[in-house]
Amino acid sequence: MVYCGKPSKGCASCRTKKTKCDRSLPSCSQCMRVGRICPGYRDEQTLMFRDETKKVVRKAKAKEVERNAQESALNKTSRPGSDGSSEDSSPERDIELIIRNPSPPLEDGAIYFFFDHNALVPRTFSRGFLDILPDIYQKKLNPHNPLPEVIAAIGLAGISNLQNAPDAMLAARVKHTAALRNVNSALQNPETAKADSTLMAVMLLGLFENITCSTPQSLEAWAKHVGGATALIQLRGRTQFQYDLGRRMFAYLRIQILVNCLQRRQAVPQVILDWSQTAYNLQNEEEAIEQQLFNLLARLCNIRHLISIQAGESFETVVSALSIDADLEAWAVSLPSVYSYTTIPDKQGPRATFGYSRHVYTNFVIAGIWNAWRSARILTTEAVIAWLTRYDECPQSTPEYIQSELLQTKMSDDICASVSFYFEGTDFRNSPYAVKVSAGVSLLWPLYVVATMFHRTEARTEWVIKQFERIGGVLGIHQATAIANLLKRKREITLWNREMSNFLDMEDENEDGW
């Protein structure tokens, strides 16, 4: 990661004319005043740091070849008359030597890779904390602080996945182990346990599991990191909502908790509900809108939990699901124009999207909010359809069933239409942004809901599987690849319907614990 200095934040027109740019959206005031088209704003972070990932990977591989040659020569000279084999030298030992102290250039490349692939959008909109991590990272941290280790681990894993550099993954595992050790050490001290960097590190450990996931244990590890971060949130107390970073981290974790509860049919912890209201009282309009959606999704989590413990839908739970869906619809109608998106024809047809239209959003945050809303509406209709199927002799003829089927089709069409934006969209007009890993991770759950909903079709499921493979291949998110392979063999991840434990039920070898 090479620091290149702080660039100008203004649009191209203002930089050329050397006028002060206020960076308003969708157009700066200077451009609006003179009636010209604003060319948009540059990605400040990309300009501040020069990407030398490929360069350092090449250097690391070259050094590895040279090191192997030197060790081979050393082995031959130390054992005259031998054929070059040695019980003290093996590929495993060579790799151990490499990853025990990964080369600084490779680690520098990993750090750049992390920031370049995870900072979601410019700070003019984002409510997350990933976009301000560069500032935190530049501060002087304790040598045993877990944050640098987990950042390096994620970056190394990303390089390994996308550059086909297995040595980088081995180095990532070493960094990951060091990060876990430093987190455990930090938790022993009441002060460091409450530190922002400790909570950041625990949440980022979950992202590491998303990127490296290939077994059911990774899903369990991710859920445990979410649980650990939840415990830290409680430990930190209400004072964390009195400053911007504290609220941002809580908002990020809240999303992870929601996804975990939806997946596992669990109720949202009461402390998260209570403290969300505390944070809501201190938030601006944009944060308040997301808080309203959180409340609706939390209600949905609670209904799904109730259905699971009573072994099926009841009239009362269906009425509650319909009430949630009505409130979700009303929430969407009340959104300000900044949350709007454009639907345009797609000439490539089903190959690019599942249908003949695609969506263009202002940024990935807004796309993610809409997809969370759509997947929630699909899940509310699942409860209605399941109840009608169980208790009605001819459910397909009922108005509620027909309406639910139409709604599922509409919501799944829109989720599919959003996918192309994640790979081809721009955050601001004429300002291209590469899709970020964190944005790709946010797409996994909505696509999974589409692939496993009641009114799924074989053609749509096959298309969704291809998108999971695309996310895994293009973004290096191995969890997407694992889900794609799973959907090819069976319908859903039954692990998400079990209670979390340290020991997976591995009795059925064909299920592989999923």
C-alpha angles and dihedrals in degrees: 000000000000118000111223101183131262112304129210112274097207128105120267093258094053092045091052093048092038093232125145111265119206092196093225121170135278088002133004117250094244092058092044091050094056095036098243127137110260109231092210132239135297126245099257094198095051090053094046094056126042115219111237095157096120091044095053092044089055090048092048092050091047091051089048091055090048092047092050090050091050093048091047091052091046092052092050094050093045092054109041113199094022123120092240096267118124137180087220095054125062138140088257091055092046091052090047089056091051098048097040088072109012113205114268092234091057092048091048089052090050092054092051090046091055096051095041094050101039110038097102110202139336114292091251089089115005119112093188130095101229091083092061097044092098089064092049092046093053090058119093107265130190111270089241095048108129096216099082091047095052092044090053091046093054092045093049091048090051092050090049093051096047102031097040091238108150092181088062091056091051089050089048090056090052091050090046091054091049090050091052090049092050092046091053089049092050091051091060091067116066091214099048090042088064094044120120091232092055093053090045091053093050092050091047090052085065090054089052089058090051091054098044100033114138103136138045088254089069091058089050092048091050091052091049092052088052089050091048092050089049090055090050091051089057091047093051093058132204095309089080089074092061094077134049100245092049091054092045093053091047090051091050093048091046089062091051090050091051093051092047092049093047092049095047098035092241130148118250110256111261093232090060091051092049095046093045087063090050091052090044091060089059099043134101126239096277092050090046091057091053089047090056090052090048091055091053093047090047089055088051091051090052093050092050089049091051091049091051096051094046090048097239147007122302132194089258095052091047091052089050091049091052090049091052091049091051090051091048090054091049091049091056092049091054096053118120119243094261087075094054123112136197126243114207132176116265111217091193091063123195093353091071099026133006094258134006103292138062136196131241117199134187090245144336093270092062091044089053093049092053093048091050088053092048095048089049091055090050089054093050090054090048089065092050094047093046092051094047092047091053100045107024121077092211106021095164091070097054119102091231092055093047092048091048092050092050092047093050090051092049095047094046091048090054094047090051091046090056096056097080090058090061090060104027106022131105128223094218133015112286091354109108119210126190113234111261127228091237090054091049091051090054089058095058099078097046091049091047090052090052092050094050104035121121096252096045119139128214091241093052093046091051089051092050091050089055089052091052088051089048092052090049094048101039100036099029094236103151093190088069091053091048091052091048091053091046094051089053090060105035142358107259148356103270089185087077089061093056131082112261113254140158091250121057120215101251098166093113104062092190091062094053089211094295 
